[in-house]
Amino acid sequence: MQRLAIARAMMHEPQVLFLDEPSAGLDPQTRLLLWEIVREYGARGNTIVMTTHNMDEADELCARVAIVDHGRVIALGTPQELKATIPGGFLIRLQVSPRTPEIVQDLASVTGVTEVRPVGVAGADVYAERGGPLVPELLNRILRGGGQVTDVHISEPSLENLFLHHTGRSLRD
């Protein structure tokens, strides 16, 4: 149904094409085909206005992105410009038990860390200039502070990290 709706929308070659969640409900193979069709359509000089919750889709297909939260534009620019505004660029997401204010403060003092945000009951989002090389020092600080690390996840600069940084939400909220 989704493929048919998109084909019908593009059939008459409108100069401006509105797509609402174009890859919703598509299998990975069809989604990649759709992305290629959208790229080609835009390359022919047509304008595409798209809404999506898929930040990878926005990053891949859009020349300009507006990130909206609760009806407010919280960030606007090219994907590259927006990703460059993430403090430090990398996000190191830690799960720490117990996560104390002292541990959070100690993590923030590590060279290369630009910001630390407590998330949920046991999480800490560490924004940093580097990803992997900082992990041993972060883990040492947590252990010295009496904490245990139950999970570590490192992600490179992304529109999803930008959204989470601006809204202050964790992935579970």
SVG drawing of the C-alpha trace seen along z (x, -y; Angstrom):
<svg xmlns="http://www.w3.org/2000/svg" viewBox="-2 -26 44 32">
<polyline fill="none" stroke="black" stroke-width="0.4" points="0.0,0.0 2.8,-2.4 4.7,-1.7 1.5,-2.3 0.7,-5.6 4.3,-6.9 4.1,-5.8 0.8,-7.6 2.2,-10.8 5.2,-10.8 3.4,-9.7 2.6,-13.3 6.1,-14.6 5.0,-17.4 7.6,-20.1 6.9,-19.8 6.3,-16.4 5.0,-15.9 5.9,-12.6 4.6,-11.6 6.7,-8.8 7.5,-7.4 9.4,-4.3 6.9,-3.4 6.0,0.3 8.4,1.1 10.9,4.0 14.6,3.0 15.0,3.9 12.0,1.8 13.1,-1.1 16.5,-1.3 14.8,-1.2 12.5,-4.0 15.5,-6.1 17.1,-5.7 14.0,-6.8 13.6,-9.9 17.3,-10.8 16.8,-10.6 13.6,-12.6 15.3,-15.4 18.3,-15.3 16.0,-16.2 15.4,-19.6 12.1,-18.7 11.5,-19.7 10.6,-17.1 9.1,-17.9 9.2,-14.9 8.2,-14.1 9.9,-11.2 10.7,-9.8 13.6,-7.9 16.7,-10.1 18.8,-7.9 16.3,-8.6 16.5,-12.3 20.3,-12.2 20.5,-10.2 17.8,-12.0 17.4,-15.6 19.4,-18.7 17.9,-20.6 16.4,-19.2 14.1,-20.8 13.9,-18.8 10.6,-19.4 9.6,-18.6 6.2,-19.3 5.4,-21.6 8.6,-23.7 11.5,-23.7 14.5,-22.9 17.2,-22.6 17.4,-23.6 20.1,-23.2 21.9,-20.7 22.4,-17.3 26.2,-18.0 25.6,-21.4 23.2,-19.9 25.5,-17.0 28.4,-19.5 26.4,-21.2 26.4,-18.1 28.7,-19.0 31.9,-17.0 30.2,-15.0 30.3,-11.5 27.7,-10.1 28.9,-7.5 25.8,-6.2 26.5,-4.5 24.4,-2.5 25.8,-2.8 24.7,-1.4 24.5,-3.3 24.8,-6.5 25.7,-9.1 26.0,-12.9 29.7,-12.5 30.3,-10.0 28.5,-12.3 30.7,-15.2 33.8,-13.1 32.9,-11.9 32.4,-15.5 36.0,-16.3 37.6,-13.8 39.7,-15.5 37.7,-15.4 34.3,-15.3 32.2,-18.3 29.0,-17.4 27.5,-14.7 23.7,-14.3 22.0,-12.0 19.4,-9.9 16.7,-7.9 17.6,-6.1 21.0,-4.7 22.0,-6.3 24.6,-8.9 25.0,-10.4 28.6,-11.5 29.2,-13.9 32.8,-13.8 35.3,-14.6 36.3,-11.0 34.4,-7.8 36.3,-4.5 39.5,-6.0 37.7,-7.6 35.9,-4.5 38.7,-3.1 39.1,-6.4 35.3,-6.7 35.1,-3.1 38.0,-3.7 36.3,-6.8 33.0,-5.0 34.7,-2.0 36.8,-4.4 33.5,-6.1 32.0,-2.9 29.8,-2.3 29.3,0.7 28.9,0.3 26.2,2.5 26.2,1.2 28.2,-1.0 27.1,-2.2 29.1,-4.6 27.6,-6.4 29.1,-8.7 27.5,-12.1 23.9,-11.6 20.7,-13.4 19.2,-11.0 21.9,-12.1 21.1,-15.7 17.4,-15.1 18.1,-13.4 20.5,-16.1 18.0,-18.9 15.0,-17.2 16.9,-15.7 15.1,-12.4 16.5,-8.9 15.6,-6.3 13.2,-4.8 11.1,-8.0"/>
</svg>
